[in-house]
Amino acid sequence: MAVRKAPAEPLLVVLGSTGTGKSEERHGIPHHLLGHIPLDDAPWDVEDFKSQATKIIREIRGRGNLPILVGGTQYYVDPLLFKDVILDDVQTDPSLSFPILEQPTDVILEELKKVDPVMAERWHPNDRRKIQRSLEIYLHTGRPASELYAEQEKRKAAAAQESGSSQPWEKLLFWVYSERDTLTARLDNRVDKMLDNGLLDEVQELFDMKRNKAAEGQILNMTKGIWQSIGYKQFEPYMAAREEGKDSADLDKLKSNGLEEMKAATRRYANYQTRWIRLKQIPRLKEQGPEALGSLYLVDSTDVSKFKANVIEPAVDITSKFLSGESRPVPTELSDLAREVLTRVGEPPPKETPCKRTCEICQTVCVTEQAWHRHIKSAGHKRVMKKKKRLALVPIDKTSDVHSDTEASSEPDVTSIFAT
């Protein structure tokens, strides 16, 4: 048990992948910054969210209440927990238009190579968002993103050396966790329920909006905001086919495909959220020191019938101790699952060495040395190699010229990919 002071500005944080049981437990408590951006408004970025969320947190504290930050998208949560995790000094002006950012990915990458070869070398050539963002930073600031990130790392290192009792850690984090198999089934059921509750009506609204904007000559940025949300992309082909008057068999197939694709996308997103906690948030907590790392508690939401006993009751008890400055349990002692998961994720991930290489045989690009070795040892690479060798050893029958030497060998020529 660790002894801690009562926090002056406490912040409670609820983390976890989608489908672990956060949204369902609101119990009428007022929520902020949820479903508040009109469809016609420009999508928010992380800076917009940080600014508004910080303001609301101050207002909640001003009313004598405890602010609770519920994720969700951890990428948006982190700037409220840690300093300097985003480029705060990079403000992109929405009034400025850079047509290059709407060009195909390979065109944007070529431009990025000219102005910031360091970042261009870092990203996979198909990673449009990262390539686009790196060029966007340069266009808005006139400085390469690689320089800005390097300065950011220096500031973080300096802050870590100066950190101490001057800025105590006053946050308590709960990681609502469900075991994979249970979570997968729960996510699939959740998507089915969303479909029953009118998901397609929402998709239709977006589809109509896109069509109407196109009729007015407006081109929407389909790479940002609601257009990238899970649900719309998967069912857009179904909506287009329905508008074209396709027969019922085709529509049923497209709808079924959309449903399965949405389930798969939801599972991938849940996995991404868990990986973010493991690979981003926990290392950042470690950087803050043992007080911060000891503030992360895993609560088990696998068994819904035991949600009160396994999630609510321990969370309430720990929160009470946190607010009063009492001793509270060590996170790994909360449950067997907490010990297993926190011990496993607490181990530092292996460092990836940046090194972009292209497998000419498979036409695969790897951006780290470790990824390269994984690729050349993969079953797919070996399969392609085996196929190429087999094709290279096929005899090639050369038709002799009618005037060729009659004593010339009649043996077929054998070509090898290893010939020079």
C-alpha positions as CSV (number, residue, x, y, z in Angstrom):
1,M,0.0,0.0,0.0
2,A,1.3,3.5,-0.9
3,V,0.5,6.7,1.1
4,R,-0.4,9.7,-1.0
5,K,-1.7,13.2,-0.4
6,A,-5.2,14.3,-1.2
7,P,-5.1,15.8,-4.7
8,A,-5.8,19.5,-5.1
9,E,-7.0,19.2,-8.7
10,P,-8.1,15.6,-9.1
11,L,-8.9,14.1,-12.5
12,L,-10.6,10.7,-12.9
13,V,-9.9,8.9,-16.2
14,V,-11.7,5.9,-17.6
15,L,-9.9,4.1,-20.4
16,G,-10.5,1.0,-22.4
17,S,-11.3,-0.3,-25.8
18,T,-14.8,0.1,-27.4
19,G,-17.3,-2.5,-26.1
20,T,-15.9,-2.9,-22.6
21,G,-18.8,-1.2,-20.8
22,K,-18.2,2.5,-20.5
23,S,-21.0,4.2,-22.4
24,E,-23.7,1.9,-20.9
25,E,-23.0,3.1,-17.3
26,R,-23.8,6.8,-17.6
27,H,-26.6,6.7,-15.1
28,G,-27.9,10.2,-16.1
29,I,-24.6,11.9,-15.3
30,P,-24.1,15.0,-17.6
31,H,-21.7,14.3,-20.4
32,H,-19.8,17.0,-22.4
33,L,-18.3,17.1,-25.9
34,L,-20.4,14.1,-27.0
35,G,-22.4,14.3,-30.2
36,H,-22.1,18.0,-30.3
37,I,-20.5,18.8,-33.6
38,P,-23.0,19.5,-36.5
39,L,-22.4,17.6,-39.7
40,D,-21.8,20.8,-41.6
41,D,-19.1,22.0,-39.2
42,A,-15.4,21.4,-39.8
43,P,-14.2,18.3,-38.0
44,W,-12.3,18.8,-34.7
45,D,-8.7,18.0,-34.4
46,V,-6.9,17.0,-31.2
47,E,-6.0,20.7,-30.4
48,D,-9.7,21.7,-30.6
49,F,-10.7,18.9,-28.2
50,K,-7.9,19.7,-25.8
51,S,-8.8,23.4,-25.7
52,Q,-12.5,22.8,-25.1
53,A,-12.0,19.9,-22.7
54,T,-9.6,21.8,-20.6
55,K,-12.1,24.7,-20.3
56,I,-14.9,22.3,-19.3
57,I,-12.7,20.5,-16.7
58,R,-12.0,23.9,-15.1
59,E,-15.7,24.7,-15.0
60,I,-16.6,21.4,-13.4
61,R,-14.0,21.9,-10.7
62,G,-15.3,25.4,-10.2
63,R,-18.7,23.9,-9.3
64,G,-17.0,21.8,-6.7
65,N,-17.4,18.5,-8.7
66,L,-15.0,15.8,-9.9
67,P,-14.2,15.9,-13.6
68,I,-14.2,12.4,-15.2
69,L,-12.5,11.9,-18.6
70,V,-13.9,8.9,-20.4
71,G,-12.2,7.4,-23.5
72,G,-12.7,6.6,-26.2
73,T,-10.0,7.6,-28.5
74,Q,-6.9,7.7,-26.4
75,Y,-5.1,9.9,-28.9
76,Y,-7.4,12.7,-27.8
77,V,-7.2,11.8,-24.1
78,D,-3.4,11.8,-23.8
79,P,-2.9,15.6,-24.3
80,L,-5.0,16.1,-21.2
81,L,-2.9,13.7,-19.2
82,F,0.7,14.4,-20.4
83,K,2.5,17.6,-21.5
84,D,3.9,17.9,-24.9
85,V,2.6,14.8,-26.5
86,I,1.4,16.7,-29.6
87,L,2.9,19.7,-31.4
88,D,1.1,22.4,-29.5
89,D,2.9,25.1,-31.4
90,V,1.7,23.8,-34.8
91,Q,-1.6,25.6,-35.4
92,T,-3.1,24.8,-38.8
93,D,-5.1,27.6,-40.2
94,P,-8.3,26.2,-41.8
95,S,-8.6,29.3,-44.0
96,L,-5.4,28.3,-45.8
97,S,-5.9,25.9,-48.7
98,F,-3.1,23.6,-50.0
99,P,-4.3,21.7,-53.0
100,I,-1.3,19.4,-52.8
101,L,-2.7,17.8,-49.7
102,E,-5.7,16.5,-51.7
103,Q,-3.4,14.9,-54.3
104,P,-2.8,11.1,-54.5
105,T,-0.5,9.8,-51.8
106,D,2.5,9.2,-54.1
107,V,2.4,12.8,-55.2
108,I,2.2,14.1,-51.6
109,L,5.1,11.7,-50.7
110,E,7.3,13.1,-53.5
111,E,6.7,16.6,-52.2
112,L,7.4,15.6,-48.7
113,K,10.7,14.1,-49.8
114,K,11.7,17.5,-51.1
115,V,11.0,19.5,-47.9
116,D,11.4,16.9,-45.2
117,P,13.3,13.8,-46.3
118,V,13.6,12.6,-42.7
119,M,9.8,12.2,-42.2
120,A,9.4,10.9,-45.8
121,E,11.8,8.1,-45.0
122,R,10.1,7.3,-41.8
123,W,6.6,6.6,-43.2
124,H,5.3,3.7,-45.2
125,P,4.5,4.9,-48.7
126,N,0.9,3.9,-48.3
127,D,0.4,5.6,-45.0
128,R,-1.5,8.6,-46.4
129,R,-2.5,10.2,-43.1
130,K,1.0,10.4,-41.7
131,I,2.5,11.6,-45.0
132,Q,-0.2,14.2,-45.4
133,R,0.2,15.4,-41.8
134,S,3.9,15.8,-42.1
135,L,3.6,17.9,-45.3
136,E,0.7,19.8,-43.7
137,I,3.0,20.8,-40.8
138,Y,5.6,22.1,-43.1
139,L,3.2,24.0,-45.3
140,H,1.7,25.8,-42.2
141,T,4.9,26.5,-40.3
142,G,7.6,26.7,-43.0
143,R,9.6,24.2,-40.9
144,P,10.1,20.4,-41.3
145,A,8.0,18.4,-38.9
146,S,11.2,16.4,-38.1
147,E,12.8,19.5,-36.7
148,L,9.7,20.3,-34.6
149,Y,9.5,16.8,-33.3
150,A,13.2,16.8,-32.3
151,E,12.6,20.0,-30.4
152,Q,9.6,18.5,-28.7
153,E,11.7,15.5,-27.5
154,K,14.3,17.9,-26.1
155,R,11.6,19.8,-24.2
156,K,10.2,16.5,-22.8
157,A,13.7,15.3,-21.7
158,A,14.3,18.7,-20.0
159,A,10.9,18.5,-18.3
160,A,11.6,15.0,-17.1
161,Q,14.9,16.1,-15.4
162,E,13.1,19.0,-13.7
163,S,10.1,17.1,-12.6
164,G,9.6,16.6,-8.9
165,S,7.3,17.6,-6.1
166,S,6.5,20.9,-7.9
167,Q,3.9,19.2,-10.0
168,P,2.4,16.2,-8.3
169,W,0.5,13.6,-10.3
170,E,-3.2,14.1,-9.4
171,K,-4.9,11.7,-11.8
172,L,-6.5,8.3,-11.2
173,L,-6.9,6.0,-14.2
174,F,-9.2,3.0,-14.6
175,W,-8.6,0.6,-17.5
176,V,-11.9,-1.2,-18.1
177,Y,-10.7,-4.5,-19.6
178,S,-12.4,-7.5,-21.2
179,E,-10.7,-10.7,-22.3
180,R,-10.4,-11.0,-26.1
181,D,-12.8,-13.8,-26.9
182,T,-15.6,-12.3,-24.8
183,L,-14.9,-8.8,-26.2
184,T,-15.0,-10.1,-29.8
185,A,-18.5,-11.6,-29.3
186,R,-19.7,-8.5,-27.4
187,L,-18.5,-6.2,-30.2
188,D,-20.3,-8.3,-32.9
189,N,-23.5,-8.2,-30.8
190,R,-23.1,-4.5,-30.4
191,V,-22.9,-3.9,-34.1
192,D,-26.0,-6.0,-34.6
193,K,-27.8,-3.9,-32.0
194,M,-26.7,-0.7,-33.7
195,L,-28.2,-1.9,-36.9
196,D,-31.4,-2.7,-35.2
197,N,-31.5,0.8,-33.6
198,G,-31.3,2.7,-36.8
199,L,-27.7,2.8,-37.9
200,L,-28.7,2.7,-41.6
201,D,-30.8,5.8,-41.1
202,E,-27.7,7.7,-39.9
203,V,-25.7,6.3,-42.9
204,Q,-28.5,7.4,-45.2
205,E,-28.4,10.9,-43.8
206,L,-24.7,11.2,-44.5
207,F,-25.1,9.7,-47.9
208,D,-27.7,12.2,-48.8
209,M,-25.6,15.0,-47.5
210,K,-22.6,13.9,-49.6
211,R,-24.8,13.7,-52.7
212,N,-26.4,17.1,-52.1
213,K,-23.0,18.8,-51.5
214,A,-21.7,17.2,-54.7
215,A,-24.8,18.6,-56.6
216,E,-23.9,22.1,-55.2
217,G,-20.3,21.7,-56.5
218,Q,-18.8,21.2,-53.1
219,I,-16.1,18.6,-52.6
220,L,-16.1,17.0,-49.2
221,N,-12.8,15.9,-47.6
222,M,-13.5,12.2,-47.1
223,T,-10.3,11.5,-45.2
224,K,-11.4,13.4,-42.0
225,G,-14.1,13.6,-39.5
226,I,-17.4,11.6,-39.6
227,W,-16.5,10.2,-43.1
228,Q,-13.8,8.1,-41.5
229,S,-16.0,6.8,-38.8
230,I,-16.8,3.1,-38.6
231,G,-20.2,2.4,-40.2
232,Y,-20.4,4.9,-43.0
233,K,-17.6,3.5,-45.2
234,Q,-18.8,0.0,-44.8
235,F,-22.4,0.7,-45.9
236,E,-21.8,3.4,-48.5
237,P,-21.8,0.8,-51.4
238,Y,-25.1,-0.5,-50.1
239,M,-26.6,3.0,-50.1
240,A,-25.3,3.7,-53.6
241,A,-26.7,0.4,-55.0
242,R,-30.1,1.1,-53.3
243,E,-30.3,4.5,-54.9
244,E,-29.5,2.9,-58.3
245,G,-32.3,0.5,-57.9
246,K,-30.3,-2.7,-57.8
247,D,-32.3,-5.9,-57.3
248,S,-33.0,-7.3,-53.8
249,A,-30.4,-10.1,-54.1
250,D,-27.6,-7.7,-54.8
251,L,-28.8,-5.4,-52.0
252,D,-28.9,-8.2,-49.5
253,K,-25.4,-9.2,-50.4
254,L,-24.0,-5.7,-50.1
255,K,-25.8,-5.2,-46.8
256,S,-24.4,-8.4,-45.4
257,N,-20.9,-7.5,-46.6
258,G,-21.2,-4.1,-45.0
259,L,-22.3,-5.7,-41.7
260,E,-19.3,-8.1,-41.7
261,E,-16.9,-5.3,-42.7
262,M,-18.2,-3.1,-39.9
263,K,-17.7,-5.9,-37.4
264,A,-14.2,-6.5,-38.6
265,A,-13.4,-2.8,-38.5
266,T,-14.8,-2.5,-34.9
267,R,-12.6,-5.4,-33.8
268,R,-9.6,-3.8,-35.3
269,Y,-10.4,-0.5,-33.6
270,A,-10.7,-2.2,-30.2
271,N,-7.4,-3.9,-30.7
272,Y,-5.9,-0.6,-31.8
273,Q,-7.2,1.1,-28.6
274,T,-5.7,-1.7,-26.4
275,R,-2.3,-1.4,-28.2
276,W,-2.4,2.3,-27.7
277,I,-2.7,1.9,-23.9
278,R,0.0,-0.7,-23.9
279,L,2.5,1.0,-26.3
280,K,1.8,4.7,-25.7
281,Q,0.0,5.4,-22.4
282,I,1.8,3.0,-20.1
283,P,5.3,4.2,-21.3
284,R,4.2,7.8,-20.8
285,L,3.0,7.0,-17.3
286,K,6.5,5.4,-16.7
287,E,8.1,8.6,-17.9
288,Q,6.1,10.6,-15.3
289,G,7.4,8.4,-12.5
290,P,6.2,5.7,-10.1
291,E,3.4,7.8,-8.7
292,A,1.8,8.1,-12.2
293,L,2.4,4.4,-13.1
294,G,0.8,3.4,-9.8
295,S,-2.3,5.4,-10.6
296,L,-3.4,2.9,-13.4
297,Y,-5.9,0.3,-12.2
298,L,-7.3,-2.5,-14.4
299,V,-10.9,-3.5,-13.6
300,D,-12.3,-6.7,-15.2
301,S,-15.5,-6.2,-17.2
302,T,-15.4,-9.6,-18.9
303,D,-18.3,-11.1,-17.0
304,V,-21.2,-8.6,-17.3
305,S,-23.1,-10.3,-14.5
306,K,-20.2,-9.4,-12.2
307,F,-19.8,-5.8,-13.4
308,K,-20.8,-4.3,-10.1
309,A,-18.5,-6.6,-8.0
310,N,-15.5,-6.5,-10.4
311,V,-15.7,-2.9,-11.8
312,I,-18.0,-0.5,-9.9
313,E,-17.2,-1.5,-6.3
314,P,-13.4,-1.6,-6.5
315,A,-13.4,1.6,-8.6
316,V,-15.6,3.4,-6.0
317,D,-13.4,2.2,-3.2
318,I,-10.1,3.2,-4.9
319,T,-11.5,6.6,-5.9
320,S,-12.6,7.3,-2.4
321,K,-9.1,6.6,-1.1
322,F,-7.6,8.6,-3.9
323,L,-9.7,11.7,-3.1
324,S,-9.0,11.5,0.6
325,G,-5.3,10.8,0.3
326,E,-5.6,7.4,2.0
327,S,-3.5,4.3,1.2
328,R,-4.8,2.4,-1.8
329,P,-4.0,-1.0,-3.2
330,V,-1.0,-1.7,-5.6
331,P,-2.6,-2.0,-9.0
332,T,-1.2,-5.5,-9.7
333,E,-2.9,-6.7,-6.4
334,L,-6.4,-5.8,-7.4
335,S,-7.1,-9.1,-9.1
336,D,-5.4,-12.0,-10.8
337,L,-6.3,-10.6,-14.2
338,A,-4.9,-7.2,-13.2
339,R,-1.6,-8.9,-12.2
340,E,-1.4,-10.9,-15.4
341,V,-2.1,-8.0,-17.8
342,L,-0.3,-5.2,-16.0
343,T,2.8,-7.3,-15.5
344,R,2.8,-8.3,-19.2
345,V,2.2,-4.8,-20.6
346,G,4.6,-3.3,-18.1
347,E,7.5,-5.0,-19.9
348,P,9.0,-2.5,-22.4
349,P,8.3,-3.4,-26.0
350,P,11.4,-4.1,-28.2
351,K,12.8,-1.1,-29.9
352,E,12.2,-0.9,-33.6
353,T,15.2,0.4,-35.6
354,P,14.1,2.7,-38.5
355,C,15.3,1.3,-41.8
356,K,13.2,1.5,-45.0
357,R,13.8,-1.4,-47.3
358,T,11.8,-2.8,-50.2
359,C,11.5,-6.5,-51.1
360,E,11.7,-6.4,-54.9
361,I,10.3,-9.9,-55.1
362,C,7.1,-9.3,-53.1
363,Q,7.0,-5.5,-53.7
364,T,6.7,-5.0,-50.0
365,V,8.0,-2.0,-48.2
366,C,9.3,-2.3,-44.6
367,V,10.1,0.8,-42.5
368,T,12.1,-0.9,-39.7
369,E,14.9,-3.5,-39.6
370,Q,12.7,-5.7,-37.4
371,A,9.8,-5.6,-39.9
372,W,12.2,-6.5,-42.7
373,H,13.4,-9.6,-40.9
374,R,9.8,-10.6,-40.1
375,H,9.0,-10.2,-43.7
376,I,11.8,-12.3,-45.1
377,K,11.0,-15.0,-42.6
378,S,7.3,-14.9,-43.3
379,A,5.4,-17.7,-45.0
380,G,4.2,-15.3,-47.7
381,H,7.7,-14.3,-48.7
382,K,8.9,-17.9,-48.7
383,R,6.0,-18.9,-50.8
384,V,6.7,-16.2,-53.5
385,M,10.4,-17.2,-53.4
386,K,9.6,-20.8,-53.9
387,K,7.3,-20.0,-56.8
388,K,9.9,-17.9,-58.5
389,K,12.5,-20.5,-58.2
390,R,10.2,-23.2,-59.6
391,L,9.3,-21.0,-62.6
392,A,13.0,-20.2,-63.2
393,L,13.9,-23.8,-63.5
394,V,11.3,-24.6,-66.1
395,P,13.1,-25.8,-69.3
396,I,13.1,-23.4,-72.2
397,D,12.9,-25.3,-75.5
398,K,15.0,-23.4,-78.1
399,T,14.0,-24.1,-81.7
400,S,17.2,-24.7,-83.7
401,D,17.8,-22.7,-86.8
402,V,17.6,-24.8,-90.0
403,H,21.2,-23.9,-90.7
404,S,22.4,-24.8,-87.1
405,D,25.1,-27.2,-86.5
406,T,23.7,-30.7,-86.6
407,E,26.1,-31.6,-83.8
408,A,24.7,-28.9,-81.5
409,S,23.3,-30.2,-78.2
410,S,19.6,-31.0,-78.2
411,E,19.5,-30.5,-74.4
412,P,17.0,-27.7,-73.3
413,D,18.4,-24.6,-71.8
414,V,17.8,-24.2,-68.1
415,T,17.6,-20.7,-66.7
416,S,18.1,-19.8,-63.1
417,I,17.3,-16.7,-61.2
418,F,20.8,-17.1,-59.6
419,A,22.5,-16.8,-63.0
420,T,24.5,-13.6,-63.5
